């Protein structure tokens, strides 16, 4: 019997890692292995999950593919990682793969047709996590009527922005869409967000409103879609291309030193994000006098902060943030603004 795998996709900061924490908290003893792909070389998502304290959250069951899009490194990184999981004496009962917020899911699903994997694993379903407030604000989806007007005015503009292509490709490959953070938008705005999703997703794809990724695992991990056999029905902007790159995006790290005032740091992050159109900020902060590590997660001007676990003995207490944005952003000015 094949091991089911669930691919979790979604834009930067939509709530994929929170969804995985929900999966682990409700696994009920099921052996779940995680493959986490991050954009940037600080393993923030893996560290957040390893610090969750849930049963089944062992380091050996959390495997990271860092500093590169999983759909670009299938042969070099993904296949060896899968083989390592499958060749264990006690293989997992379910595999959950969290792609980076800039990854296209379809090339990843294609990898499940490789002979080394196909006989042992099936893609149970692709889940797209959508940031409801972001979409409601129009940040990651354009008005199609306006796009058409622009096209007619300038024939050189014959494609969407890179961000929208990523957003659309994630929806086009999805079997289930989670309208996450649905409590953060007004009821009157939800139908507009659903209309945007309906225009991009395949007909019949279910949209479920969630808060903090809270959804019944009997729904999330039991779709039985065999996605690897259904790729022709999942169109992509990049069909026919051998590969794609992410030259439109880049990341870098900022070392802050001790952070005496996390509230002041939050205000600097908000201001810098707006001034430089930063897509994502994430990392860990050391607050002197506090025994626990402080997590910072920001999408646009919206910021989440919390203490997740005590600093380990011998662990270097440092403050480092990953900044993700459009290529060409002013790294020097951003770092200076964040350091204060």
KAFEN-V150142 format. One record per pair of residues at least 24 apart in sequence whose C-alpha atoms are under 10 Angstrom apart, sorted by the first residue. I is the first residue (numbers start at 1). J is the second residue. D is the distance in whole Angstrom. If there is no record, write none. Layout:
I;J;D
I;J;D
This chain:
1;119;9
1;120;7
1;121;9
1;122;10
2;93;9
2;94;10
2;117;10
2;118;9
2;119;7
2;120;5
2;121;5
2;122;6
2;123;9
2;124;10
3;86;9
3;91;9
3;92;8
3;93;6
3;94;6
3;95;7
3;117;10
3;119;9
3;120;6
3;121;5
3;122;6
3;123;9
3;124;9
4;92;9
4;93;7
4;94;5
4;95;6
4;96;9
4;120;9
4;121;6
4;122;5
4;123;6
4;124;5
4;125;9
4;221;8
4;222;8
4;223;10
4;224;8
4;225;10
4;226;9
5;32;10
5;33;9
5;34;10
5;92;10
5;93;9
5;94;6
5;95;5
5;96;6
5;97;7
5;112;10
5;121;7
5;122;6
5;123;5
5;124;5
5;125;7
5;126;9
5;221;8
5;222;10
5;224;10
5;226;9
5;227;10
6;34;10
6;94;8
6;95;6
6;96;5
6;97;6
6;98;9
6;122;9
6;123;6
6;124;6
6;125;5
6;126;6
6;127;7
6;220;8
6;221;7
6;222;9
6;223;9
6;224;10
6;225;10
6;227;10
7;35;9
7;95;9
7;96;6
7;97;5
7;98;6
7;99;7
7;105;8
7;108;9
7;109;8
7;123;7
7;124;8
7;125;6
7;126;5
7;127;6
7;128;8
7;174;9
7;221;10
7;227;10
8;36;10
8;96;7
8;97;6
8;98;5
8;99;6
8;100;9
8;101;10
8;105;9
8;125;9
8;126;6
8;127;5
8;128;6
8;129;7
8;170;10
8;174;9
8;176;10
8;177;10
9;97;8
9;98;6
9;99;5
9;100;7
9;101;7
9;102;9
9;103;8
9;104;8
9;105;7
9;126;7
9;127;6
9;128;5
9;129;6
9;130;9
9;167;10
9;169;10
9;170;6
9;171;9
9;173;9
9;174;8
9;177;10
10;98;9
10;99;8
10;100;8
10;101;6
10;102;8
10;103;8
10;104;9
10;105;9
10;127;8
10;128;5
10;129;5
10;130;6
10;131;8
10;166;9
10;167;7
10;169;10
10;170;6
10;171;8
10;174;10
10;177;9
10;178;9
11;99;9
11;100;8
11;101;4
11;102;7
11;103;9
11;128;9
11;129;7
11;130;7
11;131;8
11;134;10
11;140;9
11;163;9
11;164;10
11;166;8
11;167;7
11;170;8
11;279;10
11;299;10
12;39;10
12;100;7
12;101;4
12;102;7
12;103;10
12;129;10
12;130;9
12;131;9
12;167;10
12;279;7
12;280;7
12;281;9
12;298;9
12;299;7
12;300;10
12;324;9
13;100;10
13;101;7
13;129;9
13;130;9
13;131;7
13;134;10
13;279;9
13;280;7
13;281;9
13;282;9
13;297;8
13;298;7
13;299;6
13;300;9
13;302;10
13;303;10
14;101;8
14;128;9
14;129;6
14;130;6
14;131;4
14;132;8
14;133;10
14;134;9
14;178;10
14;179;9
14;180;7
14;181;8
14;212;10
14;213;10
14;299;8
15;129;7
15;130;8
15;131;7
15;178;10
15;180;7
15;181;8
15;211;9
15;212;7
15;213;7
16;45;9
16;98;7
16;99;9
16;100;9
16;101;9
16;127;10
16;128;9
16;129;6
16;130;9
16;131;10
16;178;10
16;180;9
16;212;9
16;213;8
17;44;10
17;45;6
17;46;9
17;48;8
17;49;7
17;98;8
17;212;10
17;213;9
18;45;9
18;48;9
18;49;9
18;211;10
18;212;6
18;213;6
18;214;9
19;98;10
19;129;9
19;178;10
19;180;9
19;210;10
19;211;9
19;212;7
19;213;4
19;214;7
19;215;9
20;45;10
20;49;8
20;96;8
20;97;9
20;98;8
20;213;8
20;214;10
21;48;9
21;49;6
21;50;10
21;52;7
21;53;10
21;54;8
21;57;9
21;212;9
21;213;9
21;214;10
22;54;10
22;212;8
22;213;7
22;214;6
22;215;8
22;216;10
22;217;9
23;54;10
23;96;9
23;213;9
23;214;9
23;215;9
23;216;9
23;217;7
23;220;9
23;221;9
24;49;9
24;52;9
24;53;10
24;54;6
24;55;7
24;56;7
24;57;7
25;52;9
25;53;9
25;54;6
25;55;7
25;56;9
25;57;9
26;54;9
26;55;9
26;214;10
26;215;10
26;216;9
26;217;8
27;54;9
27;55;8
27;56;8
27;217;8
28;55;9
28;56;9
29;55;8
29;56;7
30;55;10
30;56;8
30;92;8
30;93;7
30;94;8
31;55;10
31;56;7
31;57;10
31;61;9
31;90;9
31;91;8
31;92;5
31;93;5
31;94;7
31;95;9
32;56;7
32;57;9
32;61;7
32;62;9
32;91;9
32;92;6
32;93;6
32;94;5
32;95;6
32;96;7
33;57;9
33;58;9
33;59;10
33;60;8
33;61;5
33;62;6
33;63;8
33;85;8
33;91;9
33;92;6
33;93;8
33;94;6
33;95;5
33;96;6
33;97;8
34;59;10
34;60;9
34;61;6
34;62;5
34;63;6
34;64;8
34;85;10
34;92;9
34;94;9
34;95;6
34;96;5
34;97;6
34;98;8
35;61;8
35;62;6
35;63;5
35;64;6
35;65;7
35;70;10
35;78;9
35;81;8
35;82;9
35;85;10
35;95;8
35;96;6
35;97;5
35;98;6
35;99;8
36;62;7
36;63;6
36;64;5
36;65;6
36;66;8
36;70;9
36;96;8
36;97;6
36;98;5
36;99;6
36;100;8
37;63;9
37;64;6
37;65;5
37;66;6
37;67;8
37;68;7
37;69;7
37;70;6
37;71;10
37;78;10
37;97;8
37;98;6
37;99;5
37;100;5
37;101;9
37;103;9
38;64;8
38;65;7
38;66;5
38;67;6
38;68;7
38;69;7
38;70;8
38;98;9
38;99;7
38;100;5
38;101;8
38;102;9
38;103;10
39;65;9
39;66;7
39;67;5
39;68;6
39;69;7
39;70;9
39;99;9
39;100;6
39;101;8
39;102;8
39;103;9
39;249;10
39;250;8
39;251;7
39;252;10
39;322;9
39;323;10
39;324;8
40;66;7
40;67;5
40;68;7
40;69;10
40;100;10
40;250;8
40;251;6
40;252;7
40;253;8
40;282;10
40;321;10
40;322;7
40;323;8
40;324;8
41;65;10
41;66;6
41;67;5
41;68;9
41;251;9
41;252;8
41;253;8
41;322;8
42;66;8
42;67;8
42;252;10
42;253;8
42;282;9
42;283;8
42;284;10
42;320;8
42;321;8
42;322;7
43;67;9
43;282;10
43;283;9
43;322;9
44;282;7
44;283;6
44;284;8
44;295;9
44;296;10
44;297;9
44;320;10
44;321;9
44;322;9
45;98;9
45;100;10
45;282;9
45;283;9
47;283;10
47;284;9
47;295;10
47;308;10
48;283;10
48;284;10
48;295;8
48;308;8
48;309;9
49;308;10
50;309;10
51;293;10
51;308;7
51;309;6
51;310;9
52;308;7
52;309;8
53;308;10
53;309;9
60;85;10
61;85;8
61;91;10
61;92;8
61;95;10
62;96;10
62;97;10
63;97;9
64;97;10
64;98;10
65;98;10
65;99;9
65;100;10
66;100;9
67;100;10
67;251;9
68;100;8
68;102;10
68;103;9
68;245;10
68;246;9
69;99;8
69;100;6
69;101;9
69;102;7
69;103;6
69;104;8
69;108;10
69;244;10
69;245;8
69;246;8
70;97;10
70;98;9
70;99;7
70;100;7
70;102;9
70;103;7
70;104;9
70;105;9
70;107;9
70;108;7
71;99;8
71;100;9
71;102;10
71;103;6
71;104;6
71;105;7
71;106;8
71;107;5
71;108;5
71;109;9
71;110;9
71;111;9
71;243;8
71;244;8
71;245;9
72;103;8
72;104;9
72;107;8
72;108;8
72;242;10
72;243;7
72;244;7
72;245;7
72;246;9
73;107;10
73;108;9
73;243;10
74;107;8
74;108;7
74;109;10
74;110;9
74;111;7
74;112;10
75;111;8
75;114;10
78;108;9
78;111;8
79;111;8
79;112;9
79;114;9
79;116;8
79;117;8
80;116;10
82;112;10
82;116;9
82;117;8
82;121;9
83;116;7
83;117;8
83;120;10
86;116;10
86;117;9
86;120;8
86;121;9
94;121;9
94;124;9
94;221;8
95;121;9
95;122;10
95;123;9
95;124;10
95;221;10
96;123;10
96;124;10
96;221;9
97;126;10
98;127;10
101;129;10
101;166;9
101;167;9
101;170;10
101;280;10
102;162;10
102;163;8
102;166;7
102;167;9
102;170;10
102;245;10
102;246;8
102;249;8
103;166;7
103;167;10
103;169;9
103;170;8
103;244;10
103;245;10
103;246;9
104;165;9
104;166;6
104;167;9
104;168;9
104;169;6
104;170;6
104;171;10
104;173;9
104;236;9
104;237;10
104;238;9
104;244;9
105;166;9
105;169;7
105;170;6
105;171;9
105;172;9
105;173;7
105;174;9
105;236;9
106;169;8
106;170;8
106;172;9
106;173;6
106;174;9
106;227;9
106;228;9
106;231;7
106;234;8
106;235;9
106;236;8
106;238;9
106;239;9
107;231;10
107;236;10
107;238;9
107;239;9
107;242;9
107;243;8
107;244;9
108;228;10
109;173;9
109;226;10
109;227;7
109;228;6
109;229;9
109;230;10
109;231;8
110;227;9
110;228;6
110;229;9
110;230;10
110;231;8
111;228;8
112;227;9
112;228;6
112;229;9
113;228;6
113;229;8
118;228;9
121;226;10
121;228;10
122;224;9
122;225;9
122;226;6
122;227;8
122;228;7
122;229;9
123;223;9
123;224;8
123;225;7
123;226;5
123;227;5
123;228;6
123;229;9
124;175;9
124;220;9
124;221;7
124;222;7
124;223;6
124;224;5
124;225;5
124;226;5
124;227;7
124;228;9
125;173;9
125;174;7
125;175;6
125;176;8
125;220;8
125;221;8
125;222;8
125;223;6
125;224;7
125;225;5
125;226;7
125;227;6
125;228;9
126;170;9
126;171;9
126;172;10
126;173;7
126;174;5
126;175;5
126;176;7
126;177;9
126;220;9
126;221;10
126;223;9
126;225;9
126;226;10
126;227;8
127;170;9
127;171;9
127;173;8
127;174;5
127;175;6
127;176;5
127;177;6
127;178;7
127;220;8
127;221;10
128;167;9
128;169;10
128;170;6
128;171;6
128;172;9
128;173;8
128;174;6
128;175;8
128;176;6
128;177;5
128;178;6
128;179;9
128;180;10
128;201;10
128;207;10
129;170;9
129;171;9
129;174;9
129;176;9
129;177;6
129;178;5
129;179;6
129;180;6
129;181;10
129;207;10
129;208;10
129;210;9
129;213;8
130;167;9
130;170;10
130;171;9
130;177;7
130;178;6
130;179;5
130;180;6
130;181;8
130;182;10
130;193;10
130;197;9
130;207;10
130;209;10
130;210;10
131;178;9
131;179;7
131;180;5
131;181;6
131;182;8
131;184;10
131;193;10
131;299;10
132;178;9
132;179;6
132;180;6
132;181;6
132;182;6
132;183;9
132;184;8
132;185;7
132;189;9
132;190;8
132;193;7
132;194;9
132;209;9
132;210;10
133;179;9
133;180;9
133;181;7
133;182;7
133;183;9
133;184;6
133;185;6
133;186;9
133;189;9
133;190;9
133;193;9
133;302;10
134;181;10
134;184;10
134;185;9
134;193;10
134;299;9
134;300;9
134;302;10
135;167;10
135;179;10
135;189;10
135;190;10
135;192;9
135;193;6
135;194;10
135;196;8
135;197;9
136;185;8
136;186;9
136;189;7
136;190;8
136;191;10
136;192;7
136;193;6
136;194;9
136;196;9
137;185;10
137;189;9
137;193;9
138;193;9
138;196;10
139;163;9
139;164;9
139;300;9
140;164;6
140;165;9
140;166;9
140;167;7
140;168;9
141;165;9
141;167;7
141;168;8
141;193;10
141;196;8
141;197;9
141;200;10
142;196;9
143;196;9
144;196;9
144;199;10
159;237;10
160;237;10
161;248;10
162;246;9
162;247;10
162;248;7
162;249;9
162;326;10
163;248;9
163;249;9
163;326;10
165;236;9
165;237;7
165;238;9
166;236;9
166;237;9
166;238;10
167;197;10
167;200;9
168;196;10
168;197;9
168;199;9
168;200;6
168;201;8
168;235;10
168;236;8
168;237;8
169;200;8
169;201;9
169;234;9
169;235;8
169;236;5
169;237;7
169;238;9
170;200;9
170;201;9
170;234;10
170;236;9
171;197;7
171;198;9
171;199;10
171;200;6
171;201;5
171;202;8
171;205;9
171;234;9
171;235;10
171;236;10
172;197;9
172;199;10
172;200;6
172;201;5
172;202;6
172;203;10
172;205;9
172;233;9
172;234;6
172;235;6
172;236;7
172;237;10
173;200;10
173;201;8
173;202;8
173;205;10
173;227;9
173;230;10
173;231;8
173;233;9
173;234;5
173;235;7
173;236;8
174;201;7
174;202;8
174;205;7
174;206;9
174;227;9
174;234;8
175;201;9
175;202;8
175;204;9
175;205;6
175;206;7
175;207;9
175;220;10
175;223;8
175;225;8
175;227;9
175;234;10
176;201;9
176;204;10
176;205;6
176;206;5
176;207;6
176;208;8
176;219;9
176;220;8
176;223;9
177;201;9
177;205;7
177;206;6
177;207;5
177;208;6
177;209;9
177;210;10
178;206;9
178;207;6
178;208;5
178;209;6
178;210;6
178;211;9
178;213;8
178;214;10
178;215;9
178;220;10
179;207;7
179;208;6
179;209;5
179;210;6
179;211;8
179;213;9
180;208;8
180;209;6
180;210;5
180;211;6
180;212;7
180;213;6
180;214;9
181;209;8
181;210;6
181;211;5
181;212;6
181;213;8
182;208;9
182;209;6
182;210;6
182;211;6
182;212;9
182;213;10
183;209;9
183;210;8
183;211;6
183;212;9
184;211;9
201;234;9
201;235;10
202;233;8
202;234;8
202;235;9
246;326;10
246;327;9
247;326;9
247;327;7
248;325;9
248;326;6
248;327;5
248;328;9
249;279;9
249;324;7
249;325;6
249;326;4
249;327;5
249;328;8
249;329;9
250;323;8
250;324;6
250;325;6
250;326;6
250;327;5
250;328;8
250;329;9
251;279;10
251;280;9
251;281;10
251;322;7
251;323;5
251;324;4
251;325;6
251;326;9
251;327;8
251;329;9
251;331;9
252;321;8
252;322;6
252;323;5
252;324;7
252;325;9
252;331;8
252;335;10
253;281;10
253;282;10
253;283;9
253;320;7
253;321;6
253;322;5
253;323;6
253;324;9
253;331;9
253;335;9
254;283;9
254;319;8
254;320;6
254;321;5
254;322;7
254;323;8
254;331;9
254;332;10
254;334;9
254;335;6
254;336;9
254;338;8
254;339;8
255;285;9
255;318;8
255;319;6
255;320;5
255;321;7
255;322;9
255;335;8
255;338;9
255;339;8
256;284;10
256;285;8
256;286;9
256;318;8
256;319;5
256;320;6
256;321;8
256;335;9
256;336;10
256;338;8
256;339;6
256;340;9
257;285;8
257;286;8
257;287;9
257;317;9
257;318;6
257;319;5
257;320;8
257;339;8
258;285;7
258;286;5
258;287;6
258;288;6
258;317;8
258;318;7
258;319;6
258;320;10
259;285;7
259;286;6
259;287;5
259;288;7
259;294;10
259;318;9
259;319;7
259;339;9
260;285;10
260;286;8
260;287;6
260;288;6
260;289;9
260;290;10
261;287;8
261;288;9
262;286;9
262;287;7
262;294;9
262;296;9
262;305;9
263;305;10
264;338;10
264;340;9
265;296;10
265;337;10
265;338;7
265;339;8
265;340;8
266;296;9
266;298;9
266;301;9
266;302;10
266;303;7
266;304;9
266;305;9
266;338;9
267;301;9
267;303;9
267;338;9
268;334;10
268;337;7
268;338;6
268;339;8
268;340;7
269;296;10
269;298;8
269;300;9
269;301;8
269;302;9
269;303;8
269;334;9
269;337;8
269;338;6
269;339;10
270;298;9
270;299;10
270;300;8
270;301;5
270;302;7
270;303;8
270;338;10
271;300;10
271;301;8
271;337;9
271;338;9
272;300;10
272;301;9
272;333;9
272;334;7
272;335;9
272;336;10
272;337;6
272;338;7
273;298;9
273;299;9
273;300;6
273;301;6
273;302;9
273;323;10
273;325;10
273;334;9
273;337;10
273;338;10
274;300;7
274;301;7
275;334;9
275;337;10
276;325;9
276;326;9
276;329;7
276;330;8
276;331;9
276;333;9
276;334;7
277;301;9
277;324;10
277;325;7
277;326;8
277;329;8
278;323;7
278;324;6
278;325;5
278;326;7
278;329;8
278;334;9
279;323;8
279;324;6
279;325;5
279;326;8
280;321;10
280;322;8
280;323;6
280;324;5
280;325;7
281;321;7
281;322;6
281;323;5
281;324;6
281;325;9
282;320;9
282;321;5
282;322;5
282;323;7
282;324;9
283;319;8
283;320;6
283;321;4
283;322;6
283;323;9
284;308;10
284;317;9
284;318;8
284;319;6
284;320;6
284;321;7
284;322;9
285;317;8
285;318;6
285;319;4
285;320;6
285;321;8
286;311;9
286;316;9
286;317;6
286;318;5
286;319;5
286;320;9
287;317;9
287;318;9
287;319;9
288;317;9
291;317;10
292;317;10
293;317;8
293;318;9
293;319;9
294;319;9
295;319;10
295;321;10
296;320;10
296;321;8
296;322;10
297;321;9
297;322;10
298;323;10
299;324;10
